[in-house]
Amino acid sequence: MKRSYIVLLAVFFFLAISALVIIQVRWINSVVSAEDQEFRFGVNEALKEVVNELEKAETYKRIISEINPEPQEVTTGDQVNGLPPQSDESRLLEKYGFDPNIRSVVINRAGRTYLLNSESLESESFFENTEPGEQSLTAGATGRMTNKIISIENIVSRILHETPPLRDRFSSDEINTLIRKSLDAVGIHLDYECAVRGDYGGLIYRTPDYTESSGANKYLRQLFPNDPVPGNNILTIYFPEEEQYKFSQIAFMAISSMLLILLLILLSTGTFIVIFRQKRFSEIRSDFINNMTHELKTPIATISLASQMLADRTIPEDARNPEGLTAVINEESNRLKVLVEKVLQTAIFEKAKLELDKQKTDVHAIIIRAVDAFKLQVTGRGGVISTFLDAHDPMVTADEPNLFNVLLNLLDNALKYTTRVPEITVTTAGYHKGIIITVSDNGIGIPREHLKHIFEKFYRVPAGNTHNIKGFGLGLSYVKKIVEEHHGTIKVESQLSKGTRIIIHLPKEQSK
């Protein structure tokens, strides 16, 4: 699959994930809004019930107190104005449009209603149609009904026109009981704080922890709204844990959905990272195979040509130069052997752990051997290879063959990536835990963006769009592997057009 297709697929996938996240966020917001509306509705319904029940309770108490009043001296408005007191009967008769100065009685007789006054009482026709016993009974019942009506209307009139102070119309226990009962009825079991204010904002009652500076939502309701002249009596309530309560109602679904989306994003991201790495590894492996084919074909072709010249009897003996051809064959055979060994080194990376034979080893001796093996190649290009072996104690516990191969790979890279006259330096220095080995060159250097990749298997630093330097990309990955197996560290320092330094720290003592 082409890299562009993978990139396009990744873009579409993450666009889909982004759309899913947006939809999920909008859904959570809508759920939060619905939960908020439901909570507000429940609180308002509860407060409505509190107001209704409070007003009913007050009306009931007023009626009871009017029926069984405490003894007290009452001064009527007529007395205050200097007029004779007006009887309840006179008030009632005046209300219905009758002259209070004329004695009037309503009598119900056999379904018929009679209006009697002083004039009708003197009429002979009334007594002619009414028997004496019946007249007495009817007049008595009518009197009692009149008294009841007057009593009820007096009670209602006082309730309507006499409004007691707000603080006398309820108690703290009463209002808290009603609030708790009403909230429980709508399914809200939260602690609350409340306050009651009267006219002009005066504070009549508040719960101990009530505060005006609270950031919670406050719910307001007018108390006693059915008063003839409604006052500015306001019940205020809020819930300190309202937001936590709302969140708890949707927390499980919201958190679960977000975790699933996050897991999906992580899995998809990991999948595409693996795909890109496999794609990159496939490209590197293809490059490795191409380079390997070229590197192996060159010595094979040279050996084949030299062998044909040696076997060709048509060429004169002096022209064939057997010694020279033999040397070429030997040189190319050694080159081929080195290439094959490098390829076989890839098996190292397939093992969980290398089997190293660690012994007391002289690092300086190994460095000298490696330098001698490369000196001819360096001097052949007019260069120089120098050593400054300053470590006082060069003995370390190490696997000598693999440590020797590490130095060969470093020297090979130093020579390979130097386009001018090579100047290679190998130094050692001691430190309290072991020895420091440094291989420096004056080569082309490594770009900063490639430094973190140079120890990866098959990775080779490109020059433009092509690799102008032959190799398999296995050398430095092998070096790093061996150094780490010796419990050491390796790092690289490089500047473009100035050169590269490879620094290895090897401890003295290691477990086998």
C-alpha positions in Angstrom: 0.0 0.0 0.0 1.3 3.4 -0.9 2.2 5.8 1.8 -0.2 8.4 0.5 -3.1 6.0 0.8 -2.2 5.3 4.4 -1.9 9.0 5.2 -5.3 9.6 3.5 -6.9 6.7 5.4 -5.5 8.1 8.7 -6.8 11.6 7.9 -10.3 10.3 7.2 -10.3 8.1 10.3 -9.3 10.9 12.6 -11.9 13.2 11.0 -14.5 10.5 11.8 -13.1 10.3 15.4 -13.3 14.1 15.7 -16.9 14.1 14.5 -17.7 11.4 17.0 -16.1 13.4 19.8 -18.1 16.5 18.8 -21.3 14.6 18.7 -20.6 13.0 22.1 -19.8 16.4 23.6 -23.0 17.9 22.2 -24.9 14.9 23.6 -23.4 15.4 27.0 -24.3 19.1 26.9 -27.9 18.3 26.0 -28.1 15.8 28.8 -26.7 18.3 31.3 -29.2 20.9 30.0 -32.1 18.5 30.4 -30.9 17.5 33.8 -30.7 21.1 34.8 -34.2 21.8 33.5 -35.6 18.8 35.3 -33.9 19.9 38.6 -35.2 23.4 38.3 -38.7 22.2 37.5 -38.6 19.9 40.5 -37.5 22.7 42.8 -40.1 25.1 41.5 -42.8 22.5 42.0 -41.6 21.8 45.5 -41.6 25.5 46.4 -45.1 25.9 44.9 -46.3 23.1 47.2 -44.6 24.8 50.2 -46.3 28.1 49.5 -49.7 26.4 49.1 -49.4 24.3 52.2 -48.1 27.2 54.2 -51.0 29.4 53.2 -53.5 26.6 54.0 -51.9 26.0 57.4 -52.1 29.7 58.2 -55.7 29.9 57.2 -56.6 27.0 59.3 -54.9 28.5 62.3 -56.6 31.8 61.8 -60.0 30.2 61.7 -59.3 28.2 64.8 -58.1 31.4 66.6 -61.2 33.3 65.5 -63.6 30.5 66.7 -61.9 30.4 70.0 -60.6 33.9 70.5 -58.7 35.1 73.5 -60.6 37.5 75.7 -59.8 41.1 74.7 -61.4 44.5 74.5 -62.4 45.4 71.0 -62.9 49.0 69.9 -65.0 49.3 66.8 -64.6 51.9 64.2 -68.1 53.3 65.2 -66.9 53.9 68.7 -63.7 55.6 67.5 -65.9 57.9 65.4 -68.2 58.7 68.3 -71.1 56.8 66.9 -73.1 54.1 68.7 -71.9 50.7 68.1 -73.4 48.8 65.2 -74.7 45.3 65.9 -73.7 42.4 63.8 -77.4 42.0 62.8 -77.5 45.6 61.6 -74.3 45.1 59.6 -75.8 42.0 57.9 -79.1 43.7 57.2 -77.3 46.8 55.8 -75.2 44.5 53.6 -78.3 43.0 52.0 -79.9 46.4 51.4 -82.5 46.5 54.3 -83.1 49.3 56.6 -81.3 48.5 59.9 -83.7 50.7 61.8 -86.6 48.5 60.9 -86.7 45.1 62.5 -86.6 42.6 59.7 -86.7 38.8 59.9 -86.4 36.2 57.2 -88.7 33.3 57.7 -88.8 30.1 55.6 -92.2 28.4 55.7 -92.9 25.3 53.7 -90.5 26.3 51.0 -91.6 29.9 50.9 -89.6 32.9 52.0 -91.2 35.8 53.9 -89.6 39.1 54.7 -91.0 40.4 58.0 -90.5 43.9 59.4 -92.4 46.1 61.8 -95.0 46.8 59.2 -95.6 43.3 58.1 -95.7 42.2 61.7 -98.6 44.5 62.3 -100.4 43.1 59.2 -103.2 40.8 60.1 -102.8 38.8 56.9 -99.4 37.4 58.0 -100.9 36.1 61.3 -103.9 34.9 59.5 -101.7 32.6 57.3 -99.3 31.5 60.1 -100.2 29.3 63.0 -98.8 30.5 66.4 -96.6 27.4 67.0 -95.2 27.5 63.5 -94.4 31.2 63.8 -92.4 30.7 67.0 -90.3 27.7 65.6 -89.6 29.4 62.3 -88.5 32.6 63.9 -86.1 30.7 66.2 -84.4 28.8 63.4 -84.1 31.9 61.3 -82.4 33.7 64.2 -79.8 30.9 64.6 -79.1 30.9 60.9 -78.7 34.6 60.9 -76.2 34.4 63.8 -74.2 31.7 62.0 -73.9 33.7 58.8 -72.9 36.8 60.7 -70.3 34.8 62.6 -68.8 33.3 59.5 -68.7 36.5 57.6 -67.1 38.3 60.6 -64.4 35.6 60.6 -63.7 35.8 56.9 -63.7 39.6 57.0 -61.1 39.7 59.8 -59.0 37.1 58.0 -59.1 39.2 54.8 -58.6 42.6 56.3 -56.3 41.8 59.2 -52.8 40.7 58.0 -50.5 39.8 60.9 -46.7 40.4 60.7 -44.8 38.0 58.5 -42.8 36.5 61.3 -46.0 35.5 63.1 -47.4 33.7 60.1 -45.0 30.7 60.2 -42.3 29.0 62.3 -38.9 27.8 61.3 -39.8 24.2 62.1 -42.9 24.5 60.0 -41.3 25.9 56.9 -38.3 23.5 57.1 -40.6 20.6 57.5 -42.7 21.7 54.5 -39.6 22.3 52.3 -38.0 18.9 53.2 -41.3 17.1 52.5 -41.9 18.8 49.2 -38.3 18.2 48.0 -38.5 14.5 48.9 -41.8 14.2 47.0 -40.1 15.4 43.8 -37.0 13.2 44.3 -34.6 15.8 45.5 -32.8 14.6 48.6 -30.2 17.3 48.9 -29.2 19.6 51.8 -30.4 23.1 51.3 -30.1 26.6 52.7 -33.0 29.0 52.7 -34.1 32.4 53.9 -37.3 34.5 54.1 -37.5 38.2 53.4 -40.3 40.5 54.1 -41.2 43.9 52.8 -38.3 46.2 52.1 -35.9 43.2 52.0 -35.9 42.7 55.8 -34.5 39.3 56.8 -37.2 37.4 58.7 -35.6 33.9 58.9 -32.6 32.1 57.5 -30.9 28.7 58.0 -27.6 28.8 60.0 -25.3 28.4 56.9 -27.2 30.6 54.5 -25.0 33.2 52.7 -25.7 35.8 50.1 -22.3 35.3 48.5 -22.9 31.7 47.5 -22.2 30.9 43.9 -25.0 28.3 43.8 -28.3 28.9 41.8 -30.9 30.6 44.0 -34.6 29.8 43.6 -37.2 32.4 44.7 -40.9 32.1 45.5 -43.4 34.6 46.8 -45.0 33.7 50.1 -48.8 34.3 50.7 -49.5 35.4 47.2 -53.3 35.3 47.8 -53.3 38.1 50.4 -55.7 40.9 49.4 -52.7 43.2 49.3 -49.8 40.9 48.5 -46.6 41.9 50.2 -43.0 41.4 49.0 -42.5 38.2 51.0 -39.9 36.1 49.3 -38.7 32.6 50.1 -35.1 32.0 48.8 -33.5 28.6 48.6 -30.3 27.1 47.2 -28.4 23.8 47.3 -24.7 23.9 48.0 -24.1 20.6 46.3 -26.4 21.2 43.3 -23.7 21.0 40.7 -22.2 17.8 42.2 -25.7 16.3 42.2 -26.4 17.2 38.6 -23.0 15.7 37.6 -23.6 12.6 39.5 -26.8 11.9 37.6 -24.9 11.7 34.3 -21.3 11.0 35.5 -21.3 7.3 34.7 -22.6 7.6 31.2 -20.5 10.7 30.4 -17.2 9.2 31.8 -17.8 5.8 30.2 -18.5 7.3 26.8 -15.4 9.6 27.0 -13.2 6.7 28.2 -14.4 4.5 25.3 -13.7 7.3 22.8 -10.3 7.9 24.4 -9.6 4.1 24.1 -10.7 4.1 20.5 -8.4 7.1 19.8 -5.4 5.4 21.5 -6.0 2.1 19.7 -6.4 3.8 16.3 -3.3 6.0 16.9 -1.3 3.0 17.9 -2.5 1.0 14.9 -1.5 3.8 12.5 1.8 4.2 14.2 2.5 0.5 13.7 1.4 0.7 10.1 3.7 3.7 9.4 6.6 1.9 11.2 6.0 -1.3 9.2 5.8 0.8 6.1 9.1 2.5 6.9 10.7 -0.8 7.9 9.6 -2.3 4.7 11.1 0.6 2.7 14.4 0.3 4.7 14.4 -3.5 4.2 14.0 -3.1 0.5 16.8 -0.5 0.5 18.9 -3.0 2.5 18.3 -5.8 0.0 19.1 -3.6 -3.0 22.4 -2.4 -1.3 23.3 -5.9 -0.2 22.7 -7.2 -3.8 24.9 -4.5 -5.2 27.6 -5.0 -2.5 27.7 -8.7 -3.0 27.6 -8.6 -6.8 30.7 -6.4 -7.0 33.2 -8.7 -5.3 31.6 -11.8 -6.9 31.9 -10.2 -10.4 35.5 -9.2 -9.6 36.4 -12.7 -8.4 34.6 -14.3 -11.4 36.5 -12.1 -13.9 39.9 -12.7 -12.2 39.2 -16.5 -12.2 38.4 -16.4 -15.9 41.6 -14.5 -16.7 43.6 -17.1 -14.7 41.9 -20.0 -16.6 42.2 -18.4 -20.0 45.2 -20.1 -21.6 44.9 -17.9 -24.7 46.4 -15.1 -22.6 50.2 -15.1 -22.4 51.6 -16.0 -19.0 53.3 -12.6 -18.5 50.1 -10.8 -19.5 47.9 -12.7 -17.1 49.9 -11.7 -14.0 48.8 -14.6 -11.8 50.1 -13.1 -8.6 48.1 -9.9 -9.1 45.0 -11.8 -10.0 45.4 -14.0 -7.0 45.8 -11.0 -4.8 42.6 -9.5 -6.3 40.7 -12.7 -5.7 42.0 -12.9 -2.1 41.1 -9.3 -1.4 37.6 -9.6 -2.9 37.1 -12.9 -1.0 37.9 -11.2 2.3 35.6 -8.3 1.4 32.8 -10.8 0.6 33.5 -12.5 3.9 33.1 -9.3 5.8 29.8 -8.5 4.0 28.4 -11.9 4.8 29.4 -11.6 8.4 27.6 -8.2 8.6 24.5 -9.8 7.2 24.7 -12.6 9.7 24.9 -10.1 12.5 21.2 -9.4 11.9 20.6 -12.7 13.8 21.7 -10.9 16.9 18.5 -8.8 16.9 16.3 -11.9 16.8 17.6 -13.3 20.0 16.2 -12.3 23.4 19.7 -12.1 24.8 23.2 -12.5 23.4 25.5 -15.2 24.7 28.7 -13.3 25.4 31.9 -14.8 26.8 33.1 -12.0 29.0 36.7 -12.1 30.2 39.3 -9.7 31.6 40.3 -7.9 28.4 42.8 -5.1 27.5 40.9 -2.5 25.7 44.0 -0.8 24.4 45.2 -4.1 22.8 41.8 -4.5 21.0 42.0 -0.8 19.8 45.5 -1.3 18.4 44.4 -4.5 16.5 41.5 -2.7 15.0 43.5 0.4 14.0 46.1 -1.8 12.4 43.4 -3.6 10.4 42.2 -0.2 9.0 45.5 1.7 8.7 46.1 0.5 5.2 42.7 1.7 3.9 43.1 5.1 5.6 46.6 5.6 4.3 45.5 4.5 0.9 43.3 7.6 0.7 46.2 9.7 2.0 44.7 10.0 5.5 45.9 9.4 8.9 44.6 7.4 11.9 45.8 8.4 15.4 45.5 6.9 18.8 45.7 8.6 22.2 45.3 5.8 24.7 45.4 7.7 28.0 43.4 5.4 30.3 45.5 4.3 33.2 43.6 1.0 33.7 42.5 -0.4 30.3 41.3 -3.7 31.7 37.5 -4.4 31.5 35.3 -7.5 31.7 34.2 -7.9 28.1 33.6 -10.2 25.1 36.7 -9.6 23.1 35.5 -10.7 19.6 32.4 -8.6 19.8 34.2 -5.6 21.2 36.7 -5.9 18.4 33.8 -5.9 15.8 32.4 -2.8 17.6 35.6 -0.9 16.9 35.8 -2.2 13.3 32.3 -0.9 12.6 33.1 2.5 14.1 36.3 2.9 12.1 34.5 1.7 9.0 31.8 4.3 9.4 34.4 7.0 10.1 36.2 6.2 6.9 33.1 5.6 4.8 31.5 9.0 5.7 34.6 11.1 5.1 34.7 12.6 1.6 38.0 14.5 2.1 41.4 13.3 3.3 40.4 11.2 6.3 41.6 12.1 9.8 40.5 9.6 12.3 41.3 9.7 16.0 40.8 7.0 18.7 41.2 8.0 22.3 40.6 6.4 25.7 40.2 8.0 29.1 39.5 6.5 32.5 36.7 7.3 34.9 35.8 6.0 38.3 33.6 3.2 36.9 35.4 2.2 33.8 36.8 3.4 30.5 35.7 5.9 27.9 36.4 5.2 24.2 36.0 7.9 21.6 36.2 7.6 17.8 36.3 10.9 16.0 36.5 11.8 12.3 36.4 14.8 10.0 33.6 13.5 7.8 30.4 15.0 6.4 28.6 14.9 9.8 25.1 13.9 10.6 22.0 16.2 10.3 20.4 16.9 13.7 17.1 15.3 12.6 18.8 12.0 11.8 20.8 11.7 15.0 18.0 9.9 16.9 17.6 7.3 14.2 21.2 6.3 13.5 21.2 3.4 15.9 18.1 1.8 14.4 18.4 -1.4 12.4 18.7 -0.8 8.6 18.7 2.9 9.0 21.2 4.9 6.8 21.6 8.6 6.7 20.5 9.8 3.2 22.2 12.3 1.0 19.4 14.0 -0.9 17.0 11.4 -2.2 19.6 8.7 -2.6 22.2 6.9 -0.6 25.6 7.8 -2.0 27.5 5.7 0.5 27.1 2.0 0.3 26.2 0.0 3.4 23.5 -2.1 5.0 22.5 0.1 7.9 23.4 -2.6 10.4 26.8 -1.3 11.8 25.7 1.2 14.4 22.6 -0.9 15.5 25.0 -3.8 16.1 27.4 -1.5 18.0 24.6 -0.2 20.3 23.4 -3.7 21.0 26.9 -4.9 22.0 27.6 -1.9 24.2 24.3 -2.3 26.0 25.0 -6.0 26.5 28.1 -4.9 28.3 26.0 -2.5 30.5 27.6 0.5 28.8 26.3 3.5 27.1 26.9 5.1 23.7 26.1 8.6 22.4 26.9 10.5 19.2 27.9 14.1 18.7 28.0 15.5 15.2 28.3 18.8 13.2 27.6 19.0 9.5 30.8 19.3 7.4 32.9 19.1 10.5 32.7 15.5 11.7 31.3 13.1 14.1 32.3 11.7 17.6 31.1 8.4 18.9 31.6 8.1 22.7 31.3 4.8 24.5 31.3 4.3 28.3 32.2 0.7 29.4 32.2 -0.3 33.1 35.1 -2.3 34.4 33.1 -5.1 36.1 30.1 -6.8 34.6 28.2 -10.0 35.2 28.8 -12.7 32.6 
